[in-house]
Amino acid sequence: MGDQKLRIGLAQHDINMPILDGTVKPEGFELDITSGTDDGAIHALLRDDKVDAAEYGFATLVQDKANNVPFVAIPVFPNRKFRLSYIYVNAKAGINSARDLEGKRVGIPSWSNSCNVWARGALQHYYKLDIAKINWFAVRTDGPKPPDGITLQPLQRRKDLDNMLASGELDAVIEPNVIPSILNGDQRVRRLFPDFKTEEQSYFKATGIFPISHMLTFSQAFVDKNPSAPLALLKAFREARDEAYRRIEEQQVISISWASGLLDEQRRILGESCWPYNIADNRVALDAMTEYAHEQGLTPHKVDYQTLFHKEAAAYAGA
């Protein structure tokens, strides 16, 4: 008997590449991979029942759990980013610190995406900013609503947040990706924290939070029929992560001269196991997201993060 087919959606992160290029294969399963750089499209594959598993937005998964959607995750986090560097401001808006965002017009894609939940959580808890004093504007307002006291106004869907920021229609923007104005060196726009690397490292040292954007998530129906799948994929993705780091250390697949040195720096700051695929080393971030999701109106109660995970995979030893 051959391996069981498993349809999976994955973004093209370097940490996934050994899975995508076939170097690493999960035991007992043949992967039918749909891949791309559009995270939203990858997430939609699972929601639309077009795959059996996919990397999936953390904040969305928490909302789904609160609504009893039959998804189950394993502690594989292919995408995680410190989100302070994704807060952008108009250079003439008079915003020189996080607290200066109070009273300003801040644009976001939607209230409920993981990037914005993490950024607002940091602004509120780390910088002690009152997020109710911000005038929020969103391109999409069809999801969960903010709690009472927070104003969220819709933007016309044709509106482009980057252009609105550069023109001064918005004072600041929080986006999941690096915006074109920054990539193009537009002097009308800058990051809230120019030395964002130091700022994010200080944030981690103070809070212990390394924000998680995506986690590998299964349809519960597939797991019910294939109970060995979660553990098989956990083992494979741990192997793929380690292989990805070996490739960086060997300087054979990346065109950044000092990449291996940056990896050493990351390990010094985040710990030797700097990208752990387990529960124990991620409890602070897991708990923080579920707290922020509830505070920000995404869930009616704080979800127990342990209920997100397949029990055997969650208990499996190692990092």
C-alpha positions as CSV (number, residue, x, y, z in Angstrom):
1,M,0.0,0.0,0.0
2,G,1.3,3.4,-0.9
3,D,1.4,6.6,1.1
4,Q,-1.8,8.4,1.9
5,K,-2.3,11.5,-0.2
6,L,-2.4,14.8,1.8
7,R,-3.4,18.0,0.1
8,I,-1.6,20.9,1.7
9,G,-1.3,24.7,1.2
10,L,2.1,26.3,2.0
11,A,3.6,29.7,1.4
12,Q,7.1,29.9,0.0
13,H,9.0,30.7,3.2
14,D,12.6,29.6,3.3
15,I,11.7,27.5,6.3
16,N,9.2,25.6,4.2
17,M,11.5,25.1,1.1
18,P,12.9,21.6,2.1
19,I,9.2,20.4,2.1
20,L,8.4,22.3,-1.1
21,D,11.4,21.0,-3.0
22,G,10.9,17.4,-1.8
23,T,14.1,17.2,0.2
24,V,12.0,16.3,3.3
25,K,9.0,14.0,3.1
26,P,6.6,13.1,5.9
27,E,6.5,9.4,6.7
28,G,3.3,7.7,5.4
29,F,2.0,10.6,3.4
30,E,2.4,11.9,-0.2
31,L,2.0,15.6,-0.3
32,D,0.0,17.3,-3.0
33,I,1.2,20.9,-2.5
34,T,-0.4,24.1,-3.5
35,S,2.1,26.9,-2.9
36,G,2.4,30.6,-3.5
37,T,3.3,34.0,-2.0
38,D,-0.3,35.2,-1.4
39,D,-0.9,34.2,2.3
40,G,-4.6,35.0,2.1
41,A,-5.1,32.7,-0.9
42,I,-3.2,29.9,1.0
43,H,-5.5,30.4,4.1
44,A,-8.6,30.3,1.9
45,L,-7.7,26.9,0.6
46,L,-8.4,25.4,4.0
47,R,-11.5,27.4,4.6
48,D,-12.9,26.3,1.2
49,D,-12.1,22.7,1.8
50,K,-9.7,22.6,-1.1
51,V,-6.8,21.2,1.0
52,D,-6.6,18.9,4.1
53,A,-4.0,21.1,5.8
54,A,-2.5,24.6,5.3
55,E,-0.6,27.2,7.1
56,Y,-3.3,29.4,8.6
57,G,-3.6,32.8,10.3
58,F,-3.2,32.6,14.0
59,A,-5.8,35.2,14.8
60,T,-8.3,33.6,12.4
61,L,-7.7,30.2,14.0
62,V,-8.5,31.6,17.4
63,Q,-11.7,33.1,16.1
64,D,-12.6,29.8,14.4
65,K,-12.1,27.9,17.6
66,A,-14.4,30.3,19.5
67,N,-17.0,29.5,16.8
68,N,-16.4,25.8,16.9
69,V,-15.0,25.5,13.4
70,P,-13.6,21.9,13.1
71,F,-9.9,22.8,12.6
72,V,-7.0,21.5,14.6
73,A,-3.4,22.8,14.6
74,I,0.1,21.4,15.3
75,P,2.9,23.5,16.8
76,V,4.5,24.4,13.4
77,F,4.8,28.1,12.9
78,P,6.2,28.8,9.4
79,N,5.6,32.6,9.6
80,R,6.3,34.8,12.6
81,K,7.4,38.4,12.6
82,F,8.0,41.2,15.1
83,R,5.3,43.6,14.1
84,L,6.7,46.9,15.3
85,S,8.5,47.4,12.0
86,Y,5.2,47.1,10.1
87,I,3.8,50.3,11.6
88,Y,4.3,53.1,9.1
89,V,3.8,56.9,9.4
90,N,3.5,59.9,7.3
91,A,6.7,61.9,7.8
92,K,4.7,65.2,8.3
93,A,2.1,63.7,10.7
94,G,4.1,64.7,13.8
95,I,4.4,61.1,15.0
96,N,7.7,60.5,16.7
97,S,6.7,57.9,19.3
98,A,4.0,55.3,19.8
99,R,2.0,57.5,22.1
100,D,1.8,60.1,19.3
101,L,-0.6,57.8,17.5
102,E,-3.3,58.8,19.9
103,G,-5.8,61.1,18.1
104,K,-4.4,60.2,14.7
105,R,-5.9,58.4,11.6
106,V,-4.6,54.9,11.3
107,G,-5.4,52.7,8.4
108,I,-5.4,48.9,8.5
109,P,-6.5,46.1,6.0
110,S,-9.0,44.7,8.5
111,W,-9.5,44.6,12.3
112,S,-8.9,40.9,12.6
113,N,-5.7,39.9,10.8
114,S,-2.9,38.6,12.9
115,C,-0.4,41.4,12.1
116,N,-2.8,44.1,13.4
117,V,-3.8,42.1,16.5
118,W,-0.1,41.8,17.4
119,A,0.7,45.4,16.7
120,R,-2.3,46.7,18.7
121,G,-1.5,44.4,21.5
122,A,2.1,45.8,21.7
123,L,0.9,49.4,21.5
124,Q,-1.6,48.8,24.3
125,H,0.4,46.6,26.6
126,Y,4.0,47.5,25.9
127,Y,3.8,51.2,25.0
128,K,0.7,51.9,27.3
129,L,-1.2,53.5,24.4
130,D,-4.9,53.9,24.6
131,I,-6.0,52.3,21.3
132,A,-9.5,53.7,21.8
133,K,-8.0,57.2,21.2
134,I,-6.9,56.2,17.7
135,N,-9.2,56.9,14.7
136,W,-9.1,53.5,13.0
137,F,-9.9,53.1,9.3
138,A,-10.2,49.7,7.6
139,V,-10.4,48.5,4.0
140,R,-12.5,45.5,5.1
141,T,-15.0,45.8,7.9
142,D,-17.0,42.6,7.3
143,G,-15.3,40.7,10.1
144,P,-15.5,40.9,13.9
145,K,-16.2,44.4,15.3
146,P,-14.0,46.2,17.8
147,P,-15.2,46.5,21.4
148,D,-17.3,49.4,22.6
149,G,-15.4,52.6,22.7
150,I,-13.2,52.0,19.6
151,T,-14.1,53.7,16.4
152,L,-13.6,51.8,13.1
153,Q,-14.6,53.5,9.9
154,P,-14.8,51.8,6.5
155,L,-12.7,52.9,3.6
156,Q,-13.8,52.5,0.0
157,R,-12.3,49.2,-1.2
158,R,-10.6,50.9,-4.1
159,K,-8.6,52.9,-1.6
160,D,-4.9,52.0,-1.3
161,L,-3.5,52.4,2.2
162,D,0.0,53.1,0.9
163,N,-1.1,55.9,-1.3
164,M,-3.4,57.3,1.4
165,L,-0.4,57.4,3.8
166,A,1.9,59.0,1.3
167,S,-0.7,61.7,0.4
168,G,-1.5,62.5,4.1
169,E,-5.0,61.2,4.0
170,L,-3.9,58.8,6.7
171,D,-1.4,59.6,9.4
172,A,-0.2,56.0,9.9
173,V,-0.8,52.5,8.5
174,I,-0.3,49.0,9.9
175,E,0.3,46.5,7.2
176,P,1.3,42.8,7.2
177,N,3.9,43.4,4.5
178,V,6.5,46.0,3.7
179,I,4.6,48.7,1.9
180,P,5.7,50.0,-1.6
181,S,6.6,53.5,-0.3
182,I,9.2,52.0,2.0
183,L,10.6,49.7,-0.7
184,N,10.7,52.7,-3.1
185,G,12.4,55.1,-0.7
186,D,9.5,57.6,-0.7
187,Q,10.6,60.3,1.7
188,R,6.9,61.1,2.6
189,V,6.7,57.8,4.5
190,R,8.8,56.2,7.2
191,R,8.6,53.5,9.8
192,L,7.4,54.5,13.2
193,F,10.6,53.0,14.7
194,P,13.5,53.9,12.3
195,D,15.8,51.6,14.3
196,F,13.2,48.9,14.3
197,K,15.7,46.1,14.9
198,T,16.8,47.4,18.2
199,E,13.2,48.3,19.1
200,E,12.0,44.8,18.4
201,Q,14.9,43.1,20.2
202,S,14.1,45.3,23.3
203,Y,10.5,44.3,23.0
204,F,11.4,40.6,23.0
205,K,13.8,41.0,25.9
206,A,11.1,42.8,28.0
207,T,8.1,40.6,27.0
208,G,9.3,37.2,25.8
209,I,6.9,37.5,22.9
210,F,8.0,36.4,19.4
211,P,4.8,36.9,17.5
212,I,3.3,34.0,15.6
213,S,1.5,34.8,12.3
214,H,0.7,31.3,10.9
215,M,0.5,27.8,12.2
216,L,0.0,24.6,10.4
217,T,-3.7,23.6,10.6
218,F,-5.7,20.6,9.6
219,S,-9.3,19.8,8.8
220,Q,-10.5,17.8,11.8
221,A,-12.3,15.4,9.3
222,F,-8.9,14.5,7.7
223,V,-7.3,13.9,11.1
224,D,-10.1,11.7,12.2
225,K,-9.5,9.5,9.1
226,N,-5.7,9.8,9.3
227,P,-4.8,10.1,13.0
228,S,-1.0,9.7,12.3
229,A,-0.9,12.8,10.1
230,P,-0.4,15.5,12.7
231,L,2.7,13.9,14.2
232,A,4.1,12.9,10.8
233,L,3.9,16.5,9.7
234,L,5.3,17.9,12.9
235,K,8.4,15.7,12.5
236,A,8.8,16.6,8.9
237,F,8.5,20.3,9.4
238,R,11.0,20.2,12.2
239,E,13.4,18.4,9.9
240,A,12.7,21.0,7.1
241,R,13.4,23.9,9.5
242,D,16.7,22.4,10.5
243,E,17.6,21.8,6.9
244,A,16.7,25.4,6.0
245,Y,19.0,26.7,8.7
246,R,21.8,24.4,7.5
247,R,21.4,25.9,4.0
248,I,21.8,29.4,5.5
249,E,24.9,28.4,7.5
250,E,26.5,26.9,4.4
251,Q,25.8,30.1,2.4
252,Q,24.8,28.1,-0.7
253,V,21.2,29.3,-1.3
254,I,21.0,32.8,-0.1
255,S,22.4,36.0,-1.6
256,I,23.2,37.8,1.7
257,S,26.8,37.9,2.5
258,W,26.4,37.9,6.3
259,A,23.3,35.7,6.6
260,S,25.0,33.1,8.8
261,G,26.1,35.9,11.2
262,L,22.6,37.2,11.3
263,L,21.4,33.7,12.2
264,D,24.0,33.5,15.0
265,E,22.7,36.9,16.3
266,Q,19.1,35.6,16.2
267,R,20.1,32.6,18.3
268,R,21.9,34.8,20.8
269,I,18.8,36.9,21.3
270,L,15.9,34.5,20.9
271,G,17.7,31.4,22.2
272,E,19.6,28.5,20.6
273,S,16.2,27.0,19.5
274,C,15.3,30.3,17.9
275,W,12.3,29.1,15.9
276,P,10.8,26.3,18.1
277,Y,8.1,24.0,16.8
278,N,6.6,23.0,20.2
279,I,4.2,24.3,22.8
280,A,6.6,24.8,25.8
281,D,8.8,27.4,24.2
282,N,5.9,29.4,22.8
283,R,3.5,29.6,25.7
284,V,4.0,33.4,26.2
285,A,3.2,34.2,22.5
286,L,0.3,31.7,22.4
287,D,-1.3,33.1,25.5
288,A,-0.7,36.7,24.4
289,M,-2.6,36.2,21.1
290,T,-5.6,34.7,22.8
291,E,-5.7,37.5,25.3
292,Y,-5.4,40.2,22.7
293,A,-8.0,38.5,20.5
294,H,-10.5,38.7,23.3
295,E,-9.6,42.2,24.4
296,Q,-9.9,43.5,20.8
297,G,-13.4,41.9,20.3
298,L,-12.4,39.0,18.0
299,T,-13.7,36.4,20.4
300,P,-16.5,36.5,23.1
301,H,-14.2,34.9,25.6
302,K,-10.5,34.2,26.0
303,V,-9.8,30.9,24.1
304,D,-7.5,28.4,25.9
305,Y,-4.7,28.1,23.4
306,Q,-4.2,24.4,24.3
307,T,-7.6,23.7,22.7
308,L,-6.2,24.8,19.3
309,F,-3.8,21.9,19.1
310,H,-3.8,18.2,18.3
311,K,-3.0,16.6,21.7
312,E,-0.4,14.0,20.6
313,A,1.5,16.6,18.5
314,A,1.3,19.2,21.3
315,A,2.8,16.7,23.8
316,Y,5.5,15.4,21.5
317,A,9.0,16.1,22.9
318,G,11.6,18.2,21.3
319,A,11.8,21.6,19.7
